């Protein structure tokens, strides 16, 4: 590859990152326009997304997007934190969105007289031999805000992929052919040739697949290979994993190094890599930094005047919450036996100074990815993917401490599915599990990233709403309740709807246990008052 073609490929890659972020903003605004009223946290979500867009546009020198992001930032500044969105504000934001949409059009859109709003987010394509199942997934995904299209033949799928690159493709291994074949993989192989960056593929198969089939699936861009299908709710969660609208959160990295020059170098490397960092030159401040910053990865200098790295590692490991956080030692020490001894005392890796920035970033990504996977297994419920009971209470304690420190509002909700035993008795526990997963996905879709959702136990869920007063929380939970009651749950040739009851309490300076009790009492009142409603604690 020539230098010119390599530069062009990098330019296209960076342009894709900017336009993806722009489409995320446009999609967020489009949801508001469709619903007719601002969703909970709309302004905060737009501010955060636009700040990232402005940063990307500056870095990659995309002036049109930078100008549009500045216009949107100015429009959002006129919208106060608690103020309603009036006509003047809405028009200002809409004008900025129109400017952003104009510079975010795909080349294929520019040839059309009226660019369709559906291109704000790349589509998800389904290619199943069972058309009835495909249409059911389409309806369910549209309910959760995805733009989805199902195809009946490989030719139709290829033609549409040539026109518009999808976000993800979910396809049967034998799509359009006989049950023993791999026509679906062959179709994907042809599709991938038309795109510089591969489309994430989720394969479905009626057989467990030979190693040859699975290898061919991987080589064609297969990220997942499911044997005998998935529950629709689980499938949607998997699709969301490969969605551009579900970006990976930056890693939080704590650096402890007494050398200011070395610490500054590390800070610059991490910033360029898109990670959040906190740098300490005094290791005696580590306990406060752990509490305030809650790092996911810790980088430790081995030899410091007041203590050494292995001693600090022991202090960190004494706290249960950081027992699994990767600790990476930094030192000029090149004696392998000493490095291994240091790692046996609480460390996970050893980097020798001077440090190659690429090596450092690659190490952090590898360690961080694995740490997040292990943490998810520890703190999340297996069935729903939500936080488990213990971790939910830990997050509530954390948010209470933050609210106490900042003087901010905090609300806590407990909800319970109505007549859930009857659902299990009538349709079976597998359908009951599906209902639990659909509610979990619905909650994650409708709440902010700063909100915390946990499965409290059985059919009971808990929601922590930081920076939210009682009335705001009630509005949010009531909207979620109404929307969920409209979702049709398929079962044995029929379908049914499910409702839930919710109890709310606003933190008033009490302990987490007392706050939970007040919310639980409100939930009992909602149940006794006829179910399918939200009750608040006075």
N, C-alpha and C positions, 0 to 999 in steps of 0.2 A: 504494500500500500504506500503511495507517495505521501510526502508531507502535506501537500495541498488537500488530497482526499481525506487524510486523517484529520486535518483541521476542520474540514467540512463536516465530517461525521461527528466530531466533538461539538461543533456549533449546533448541529441538529439535535444532539442529545440535550444540550443546555436549553435550547429553545423549547424542547418538549417539556422540560421540568417547569419552565415559566408558564407555558400555556396550560399545563395540567393544573397548576395552582390557580390560574385565572378561571378555569372552568369550574373548579371547586367553589369559588366565590360566586360565580354566576348561578350555579346550581342552588346554593344556599338561598340566594335572593329569589330565585324562581319558585322555590318551595313556599316562601312567604307570599308571593303573588298568587299562587294556587290556593293557599289556605285562606287568604283574605285578612289575616291578622298576624302580628309578629309572634313567632315561636319564642319560648322561654330562652333567654340568652342570645337572641339573634344579633344584637348590636355587638356583644362581646365576641361572638364567633366570627363576625365580619371583620372586626378590628384585628383579631389575631391572624386570620387568614390573609388580610390585606398587608399586614406588616411583613409577613413572610414573602408575599408576592413582590413587595417593594424591594426587599433585600435581594431576591433572586434577579429581578429585572436590572438592578444596579450592577450586580456582580457579572451578569452575562451581557451587559450593555444592550438591552432591548428597550430603546427609548420610548416607543409607543406604549408599551406596557407600564413603564415607569411613570409616564405622564398620566395614564389612566388611574394608576394606583394612588398617585398624589391627589387627583381629583376626588377619588372615593374617600381618601383619608380626610380631606377637607369637609366633605359632606357629612361624614360620620362624626366629626368634631362638633357639628351643630346639634347633634342628637345627644342630649344629656343622658347620664347613666340611668336614671329612673324615669325619664320623660317619655310620654307616649310618642308615637311616630305620627306627626301631623302631615298635612298635604305638602307643605313647603319642604319638609325634610325628605319625604318620600320622593318628591320630584327631583330634588338635588341628588339623592342616591341613585334614582333611576337614570338620570342623565350620565352619571359616572359609569353606571353599569352598561349603558348603551355604548359609551366610548370604549369600555373594556371588551365588550362583545365584538365590536367592529375589528379590533386588532387581534382577536383570538380566533377568528374564523379559520377553518381549514381551507386548503386550496380548493377542494371540491365544493365547499359551501359558496365560495366567491362566484362560481359560475351559475348559481341559482338566483332567481329574482328575489325571493324571500327566504333568507336563511332560517331553517327550522330551529325552534327553541330546543328541540330534543337533542341537539348536538352539544348542549352545554356539558353533558357527561357522556363519555364513550359508552356504546351499548354493550350488553352482555348477550351472547348468542347461545341458544340451546339447540342441540342436534340429537334428538332421541328418536328411536324407532317407534316408541309408544307415544303417539301424538296426544292422546288424552292426558297422559302423565305430564307431557311437556306443557300443555295449556294450563294445567293446574299449577305448575311451578311458575309460569308466566304471571298468572293472576296473583299469586301469593307474593311474588317479587315486586310487582307493581304496587301492591299494598304497602310494601316496605320502602318504596321510593326508588327502586331500580328501573332503568329502561331496558326491557328485555324483549327479544324476538326469538321465536321458535321456527326452525326450518324443517322441511319435509324431505329434502333431497340434498346430496352432496353438492350438486351443481348450483343450486340456489344459495347455499352457504358460501361457496367459493366466490360467486359473483358479488355478494353483499360485502364480504371481507375485502375484496378488491376495491370497492367503493369507499368503505368506511372501516377502519381498523377497530376491532372490538376491544373492550377492556379485558374480557375473559371469554373463553369458549368452554362450554360443558358439553361433552360429546360421548356417545356410545362408541366403544372400540369397533364394533361392527356396523356403524351407522350406514344405512343405505345398502347393506349387503347381507350375506348369509351369516348365521349365528357363529359359524366357525372361522369367519374371516376377520381381517383387520382393515376394512375399508375406511373406517373412521380415522385411523392413524394415517392411512395413505392420503386422505383428504386434508388433514392437518399439515402433513409434510408439504403439500403443494401450496397451501395458504401461507405457511411460514416463509417460503421463498420470496414472497412479494413484500416482506417487511424487514427493515434493517434490524429492528429489535423484536425478539420473539413475543408472540401473544401467549400469556399464561393459559395452559390447557388443563382441564380437569376431566379425566377419563372415567367412564362408567363401564362396567363389564359384568356380564352374567356368569362368567367363569373367573377363577382366581388368576388366570393368566400365566403362561409359561414365562421363563426368564427371558426368552428371546422377545416375546411380545412386550414385556415390561421394559426391557432395555430400549426397544424401538420407540415406545411411548415416551420414555425419558428423553431420548435424543431428539424427538420432535417438539420438545418444549413442555412435556407433561409434568406438572407440579404435583398432581395427586392421581392415584389410581384406586378407585373404589370398586370393591367386589360386591355384586348384587345390590347396588344402589345405596342411597342414604335416605333418611327421613328428610322431608322437604326443609324443615327448619335447620337441620344440620347442614344441608347442602347450601342454603343461603348464607350461613355463617362462614362456610369455607370460601364461597364466592367473595364475600366481603373481605376476606383476608388478602385477596389478590386485587382489590379495588384501589384505584388511584385516589379515591376519596377517603381511604383509610391509611394515611401515611404513617410510617414508623416514627414513633416518638424519639427525639434525640436522647442519647445516653447521658446520664448525669455522672460526671467523673470528678472525684476529689483527688487533688494532687497535694502531697505533703513533701516539701523539699526545702531545706534551710537556705539553699542558694537562690537568691532572687533572680539572677540571670537565667538559671536553669528553669525556675518556676515560670518565668515570663515566656521562655521558649515553648514550654509545654502548653501554656495557656493559648498561645498563638496557633500551635499545631492543632489543638482540639477545636478551637473556634473555626478554623478553616475547614475542618472535617465535619462541621455542623453539630458538634456536641456541646452540651452545657457543662461548664467547669467551675470549680471552686478551688482556689489555690491557697494553701497555708504555708507560710515560712516558719511558723512556730508550732511545733507538734503538740504543745501543751493545750492548744485550742481545738484539738480533734473531737472531743466529746460534744462540744457545742456545735461544731460543724456537722457532725453526724446527725444531730437532732434537727438542725435547721434545714440542711440541704438534702438529707436522706439520699446519699449517693448510691448508684448501682455498681460502680467500679471504683476501686481505690488504688492510686499509684503512690508508692512509698519509697523514699530515699532510704537506702540501707544504713548509712552512717550519718548521724546528725549529732551536734554537740551535746544536747540535753538527754538524748536517748537514741537507741538504734531502731531500725525498722521492725525487727522481729518483736521487740517489746510493744511497739504501737499495734502491731498485728494482733498480739494476744489481747490487748485492751479492746480492740474492735470485735474480736471473735467472742468476747464475753457477753456481748449483747445479742440476744437471740435474733433480732430483726436483721442483723448483718452477718449472721453465721454463714450464709451462702454467697455473700458479695465477693466477687473476685478481687484478690489483692495481688498487685503486680509490683515486684521490687525493682528499684533502679540502683545501679551501682557500677563502678569501674572494676569491680571484682570479677576476674575471669577464671578463678579456681572453681572447677565444676563441683568438687566435693563440698565446698563452702556454699555454693549456690543451692545444691540439693538440700543441705542442712537447713538453710534459711527457708526454703519452701516447705520443709517438714514442720516448721513452726508457724503455720498459718497462711503461707503464701501459695499462690496458684501459678505464678510465672515469674521469670527473671529476665530483665532486659539490661544489657551491658551498655554503659556510656562509652563513646557518644552514640546517641540513639538516632537511627534512621526514621524520619517521620512516617514514611510509608509502612515500615515494619510496626511502628507503634500503633498507628491507626488500624492496621489489619488485626493486630493482637487484641485491641480493644473491641472491635466489631465481633471477633470470634468468641471472646470471653463473654461479652455482653449478651450476645444472642443466646448462648447456652444458659447463662444465668437467668435470663428472662423465661426461658422454657422451663427450667427447674422450678423457678419461683411460681410460675403459673400452676404447676402440678401441686404445689404446696398450699397455695392460697385460694385456688378456684374450685368450684363445685364441678364434679365430673359430668353431670348430666346437662347443666345449663351453661357452663362456662363463666358464670358469675362468681363474684367473691363468695367464699364460704362464710359460715357463721362467725368463726373466730376472727378472721381478717376484717370482716365488716365492722365488728366492734372495735378492733384496733384503729381502723380508719375513722370511726366516729370519735374516739378519744383524740386522735390527731386533729380533726377538724374543730373539735371543741377548744383545744389549746390554741389553734390559730384564730378562732373567733374571739377568744378571750384576749389574745394579744392585739388583734387589729380592731376590736370593737365592732366586728361585722355580724350580720345576721346569719342564722343557721337553722334550717328546718330538717326534720326527720320524719320519714313516712314509713308506715308498715302496711302492707296490703296482703290480702288473702283471697285466693280464688273461691268463688261461690259454688257450693254444692259439688266440690271436687270429688268426694267419695262416690257420688252418684255417677259421675263421668267414668270413673274407673270401673264401677260395677256394671254399667251399661255397655261401654265400648271396649273395656279392657285396659290394663295398665300401660300397654305400649302407646295407646292413644292418649292416655293421661300424661305420659312422658312427653309426647309431642306437643300437647297444650302448654306444658311448663316451658318447653324450649321456645315455643312461639311467643309466649309472654316475655321471656327473657330477651329475645331478639327485638321485640317491640319496644321494650323499655330502653335498651341500648340505642335504638334508632332515634327515639324521641327526646332523650335527655342529653345534656351537655357533656363534653369530655371531662369537665371538672366535677360533675356529679358522680357519686359512687353507688353502684347497684349490687346488692348481695342476695343470695338465697339464704333466708334465715333458718329455714327448715321445712320439709314437706312441701306444701303448696303456699308457704308464706315467704314474702320477699321484704327486704328493707332497702330504703333509698335515702341517701344523705345528700342534702341540697345546700352546699355552701353559698354564702352571699345571697340568701333567699329568705324573705320574710314569710309569714304564715299565709297571707292572702295570695302572694305570688306562687307559693308552693301549691296552694289549693287549686288555683287556675290551671297550673301545669298538670297536676294529677287528675283533675277532672277531665281535661282534654284527652289525656292518655286513656283514661277509663272509657270515655265515649268511643274513641277510635278502635280500641281493642274489642269492644262489644260488637263491632261491625264485621270483624274478621270471621270468615266462615272456616270452620274446622272440619276437614273431610274425614269420614269414617265409614267403612263397610257399605259403599254405594250411596251414602247419604252425607249430609253435613249438618253441623250445629254451631251455635254460638256460645261463648263463655263470657261471664262477667267477673269482676272482682270488687271487693270492698276495701276501703282504704282509711287508715287513721293517721292524722297529722299532728305534730307538736313542734312548736318553735322553741329553741333553746333559750332559757331564761336564767342562765347562770348555774344550773344544777349539774349533777354528775351525769355521765352517760347512762348509767343504770336507771336513774330517775327519769331521764328524757325518754328512754325506751318504754318505761312503764306508762308514761302519759300517752305516748303514741299507741301503745297496745290497748289502753283503755278506750281510746277513740275508735280503734278498729272494732272492738267489741260493741261499741255503741252503733257503729255503722252496720254491723251484722244484725244486731237486735232490732234496728230500725227499718229493716226490709232489704238489706244487701244492695249491691250495685250502686254505691254512693261513697262520697268522701266526707268524713267527719273530722273536725278540728278540735284540739284540746284547748280549753280556755285557760 
